[in-house]
Structure formats: C-alpha cells, structure tokens
C-alpha cells in the first residue's frame, strides 16, 4: 500500500471511519459505476454500497481515481465501498448541465500538471482558467507546455506564460521528441501523486507513455491539424505507477472547464492584479470605471496586459455568479430540510396523541 501513497495520515483517516470487516483501498481505475481498488488483498473490483449512494449529497461525494476508501470485500461479487476517506485535495469543476453540482476529476493529488499544446491549443486565457481551478484543488500546479519542438519562439512563449502564471513553474517539453522531460522529475518522487489535466489532443497520454517507457495508453493525431483540435483518446481515468515510484493520473481531455473555484483562488491565480488592486483608491474597487483605480491605470499605461485584466474580470463575474447559484441551492436545501423536519414533527405528534373513548 505504501507504493500507492499509504502513510500515517491516511492510516489515521481510515481508522476514524473503518468498521469491522473493512479494508483500505485506493481507487486506481474507474469506468462508469465500477472502480478498481488497490488493497492489502490485491486489486479488487468495487462499487458503492446502497447506503453510500443514499447518503451521498451529490456527484462530488462519489469516489474518483486517487481517492482512498473503506471497502467490504465479497468473494462472490464486487467489494462494497462503505466510506470515502477525507480528501487532501480534489480537482473539481462545475458538472455539465443546469444543475449546480461539482464534478471531481481526481483526488489526493500532490501536483497538477496543467498540460497545454504549443500548437492550435495554445491559449493564455485557458491557462489562466486552469490555474484558478488548480489553486482551488489544494494541489500545487505546474504548467507543462507540450509540443515545444513546434515553436521557434519558445523562449518568448515561456516568458509569456510565466507572466500569466506568477510563482508557478513553467516547463517546456516535447513528449514525442523527449526533450525537456527531465525538468518534470523533481515532481515525480516515489509515492507522490501527479494528475495530468488539459484539453483533448494536448498529448497527455503521449507524455505518460514517455514517462512510463512503454506505449500503454492509446494516442491519436489531432482531428484538425490546422485548428489543433484534439481527439479524446483517454476515455477512463486511471492511476499508474512510474518505474521510479511516482503515481500519475491520466484524465480524459476537457473541452470545457466551468469554474468551481472561489474568489480567493482567482486572486491567487492573478496575484499581479491583486497587488495592483491594493493601491486602488477604494478598497472595494471593481476595476471597471471607478476613479483612482490602479488596476485600470496599469492596463492603460501597458504595465498590465489589458487582455489579462479582461480575463480576470470575466472569470470574477463567473465565480460570483456561481457563488450566487450555490447560495440559492443551499437555501433551497435548507427549506426542504425544514419542511421535512416539520412534517416529521407533525407525524410524531399525531402518533403520540392520546386517544379518548
């Protein structure tokens, strides 16, 4: 179990929720409702128990790759996952659709490799969005610029990305040619978990194959070379061990990343904007049209890229709108809970009401 990140902290978390007959396990593979766990008994197929399913508040409460769980083994069928151990980190985005729900892509991750391709996928605004989400996960982000062999202006591109990722390591590499991969080694220590996240076609599977030293994951050329649009070659999430002992989680490419982050995560992704905001005349400056706005002044004199400011304002509006929707959902849930409690009290009163003849 130590090979998959088991330590004293996780052991204590397991002891706090484990019951008789339960064993610890880490989710290493997931396809639909069936998970594969690494346990002291070996690999086990597993599914959540009926009680677990009933008590889950939403999709984010269900196990994902990287999670630690308490499971009940069964000789004649899949093991039953009875409890989810508290997560150290979780990379979450808003689930698709109208429902205000979080979708967790990976859990208990130490480092997130935010992979972008230096072809048609290259987009600074997308990198900013991924960084805000990465900071909210609790894991440390590293921006990986893949397909570095396609750019003759690589130094300029790296400098450009470093400006929108203050304090975040930026690594330029080529999964196909193998160049630059040595810069990733400090993050691939034994027992540490790294998740690769990015759009379709950025080369995550190729990168993992290169680090594994074998063609384990299917790869495919981008579907539109001119536009750089990629195909989904990873359809299921999986955790694999590298020869050196590090753990990698490959995830399907994301065509859309709706934020599930808070304003503090956004501020961390835009530290340069926040430093300027400290000099605004009003502490609650919205950086729109207020007098004495240091952020607007920096955008006008060119010391702050105007496109970065617009990206910040757009993401802030998105975060605040999502917070309003979360609050509205929480109020609805509270009202429903009050209604259920009231109905239960009325039922109890009727049941205990004295009967007279």
Helices and strands as residue ranges (DSSP letters): G 2-4, H 8-17, E 22-31, E 34-39, E 42-48, H 50-55, G 59-61, E 68-72, E 79-84, E 90-94, E 102-107, E 111-117, H 124-137, E 140-146, G 148-150, H 154-164, E 169-172, G 181-187, E 193-197, H 204-212, E 237-241, E 247-250, H 263-269, H 271-277, H 294-301, H 306-352
